[in-house]
Amino acid sequence: MLERHYRQVLDEPVPALGDMTPRQAVQTASGRKKVAIWLKDIENTTVRAQGSGGAMAAYDFGWMWRELGIIGLRK
């Protein structure tokens, strides 16, 4: 369920990305930086959720970084 949701998000406008989709945003250097910040924010939110357990706590977002071609920005 989570993966289906996040696969859809890659093709939906994201306010934090200037209402561009993540796939659109990674087409420019500044967009790649914004997408990296956005993904890190999602991951950090997930880390904070680990205390409550559940599927979100164990979710690996690595595939999103790879699919968007910005794995090198994941530090």
Beta strands, then each sheet from edge to edge (+ up, - down):
end
